Amino acid sequence: MPDLPSGVEAYNGHLVIVELLMCRAMSALSLGMQAVNMRMTAADEAHLFRRPRFAYDQHGTVEHIRWYDANGFSRSTPLSREALVASLTRNRHLSHGDAAILVASQSHAIDEHDQLWLESRARTSVLKRPLLATEYDLLAREIETIYHLSCMNLAFSSDNAQIAIECAGNLGWFHTDYQRTPFRTRTLSSVFKIEHHECMNRRSREAHVHEMRVKGLARADALRMQAITARYRADHSAFLASRSLKAIAA
């Protein structure tokens, strides 16, 4: 439980942080973007956009190959994890498993999906930019702080406690896969689980509909396989969210 701040100014600071981060996530959703990526942090973003200086003693390292081609020319964008693994298996004749281990241990490469998400995030207005995992965690902590302070101190508006509850519920809709509740407070945790369960159920229904549509397409084996995989993943997330919701009554 957070300590009480010394005054209203600190309390208002928490409100401002929540408002800004919530507006960004909601705006990203309205643009059709993934509002939060729990796999990406500020460090991942820095490694994607911070090109290392060319150094001869680094030539041939996995991280060097990620940024520079065989002729030493810089790439317009670094290789994703999948592309870097493919490069090592092709040029160094490594097995896929050995190449994957090298990429994971000796480079800052990230999955193609996450790299595209970070690149899209960078092109988005700051006020509409989706949240990194570190920003999401900050948002959850600030919501919890506002809830406790609003309930414990009569000098602060009790209406903000209800706003904090609504924000906690909204966080449940920011994810594409199942996520554990970020809240320790029972009230906030419960409303998050309820809304997150509904979100995962909706994604599961949408995945089933998409799979049925793709099944009717001719010569679309790859698309059908992707749809089946997405449906399995959505069903699994809905199952986990359901189990989490049952724990509320336990």
N, C-alpha and C positions, 0 to 999 in steps of 0.2 A: 504494500500500500504506500503510495507516494506521500512525502511530507508536504504539509501545507506551505504554500509560498508566502512570502512576506507581505504581498499586497496584490491589489487588483491588476497592476501592470503585468506581473508574471502570469497571472491567470489569463489575461487577454492574449498574452503571447502564445499560450497553448491553443487558444481558440483560433488564432490566425494560422498557425501551422496546420491544424486540422482542416480549416476551410480551404487553404491553398492546395493541400495534397488531395483532398476529396474532389475538388473542382477539376484538378488535373486528371484523376482517374476516371471521373464521370465523363469528362470531355473526350478522353481517349476511347471510351466505350462508344460514345455517340459517333465517333469517326470510324467505328468498326475495327479498332485496334484491340490487342490484348492489353487490358488495363494494368496488369501486374505480371511481372515475370520473376517468380521466386527463385529461379536458377541464376539470375544475373545480379551482380553487385556493382558498386562503383569501381572496384578494381578490375572487373571484367570489361567494363566500358573503357577504362583507361588503356588497357592492353590492346583493345581493338583499334583505337584511334591514335595511339602514341607510337609512331613508327620508330624503331631503334635505329641509331646511326650505323651506317655500313662500317664494319670493322673486319679486317682480314683474319684476325684470330678467331672470329666468330663464323667465318665462311664454312658452309656445309653443316652447321648445327641445325637442329630441327626448327628452332625459332627463326633462324636466318632463312631457311627454305620457305617458311611461312610468309615472309615479307619480300623475298627477292628470288628472281628466277635463276636458272642455271647460268645465265650470262651476267648476272650481277645487277640486272635492272630491277628497280623497285616495282612491285605490283601495285595496281590502283587500289585494291583492297586486299587485305591478308587472306590467305587460304583458310577456309573453314576446317573443322576437325575432319570431316569426311574427305574433303579434297586433299588435305595434307596426308592422310593415311593412304589415299590412292596414289599420291605422288611418290611416297616412300616404297610402296609395294611395286610400283612400276619402274622406278629408277634405281632402287637399291635391292630389288628382288627379295624383299622381306615378305614373310607371311603376313596376312591381315592382322593376326593377333599380335605379332611382334611389333608391327608398325603402329598399331593402336596403343600399345604400352609406351612406346617412345614418344608418341604425340602427347599422351596424357601426362607423362613425367618430365618431358623436356621442352614443352612449349606452352603458350597461353591460348592455343586454338580452342574455339568453342563450336558447338553444333551449328550447322547451317541455319536451322530455324531460329536459334537464338541470335546469331549474327545478323540475320535479316531484320529481326525485331529491333536490335540495337541501332542498326542503320536507319530504319524507319523512324525510330524514336528521335534520333539526332536531327532528322529533317522536319520534325514536328515543332510547332511553336512551343516555347517554354511553358506557357500557361495551359497547354493541352497535352503535355508530354506524359506518357504512361510511367508507372512507378517501377523502380528497381526494388529488389528485395529489401535492401537497406532502408529505402524510403517507406516501404510498406510497413516494416517493423516500427519505424519511427511513428507513423500514423497511428498504428494500433496502440502504442504506448501513450501517445498524446490523448487519444480518445478515452483510454482508461483513466488517465490523470484527471481529465475534465469531469468524468463521471463521479469519481471519488470526491473531488473538491466541491462539486455542485451539491452532492448529498451531505457533506460533512460541515460545510460552512454556509451559514444563512446569509452571509454578506454577498454570496454569489448567486446568480439566478438559478432557481431550481429547474427552470425550463431547459437549461443546457444539459441537465441529466438525461432528459428525454431525447434531446438531440443526439447525445452521445450513444444512446441505445439504438436510435435509427441509423446512425453512422456504422455501428457495429454490424447491424443487419446488412447494410449496403456492402460491406467488405466481403460478405459471403457470396456476392454476385461478381466479384472481380476476377475469379479464377476460372481457368479452363479445365483443371483437374482438381481432385480432392486435396484439400489442405486442412491441417489441424487448426483448431481455433487458436488465434494469437493472444487471446485474453485469459487472464487468471480469475477475473471477477465472474462469479457464477451468472449474474444477470446478462452481462455482455456476451459471455461465452455461449449461453443458451440461445440467445437471439441470433448470433452468428451461425450456430449449427443448424437452426431451423431454416434460415434463409439459404445457407450453403447447400443444404439438402435439396431444397426446391430448385436451386440453380443446377445442381448435378443431375437431377431428374429431368429437367428440361433439356439439358445437353444430351442425355441418353435418348430421349424421345426424338430429338432432331437427328441424332446419329442413325437411329433405326430408319427414319424416313429417307435419309440420304442413301443409306445402303440399298433400300428397295428401289430407289430411282436408278442407281448405278447398275443394279442387276439387269435392268432392261436394256442397257446399252450393248451394242454389238462391238466385238473386238476391243473390249475395254478391260482386259484381265488385270492390268496394273491398277486401274482406278477401282475395280471391285475389291482387290486385295487391300488397298489403302482404306476403303470404306469399311471393310470388315474389321481391320485393325483399329480404326477410329471408334467403331461401335463397341468392340471389346473393351477398349480403354475407357469409354464413357460409361459403360455398364459397371465396370470395376469401381470407378470413382463414385457412382451413384450408390453402389453397395457399401462402400466405406463410409459415405456420408450418412447412410441409413443406420449403420452400426453406431456411429458417433451420436446420432440423434437419440437412439434408444438408451444410451448411457446417461442421458439427462434425467430420465425417470428412475434410473437404478439407484 
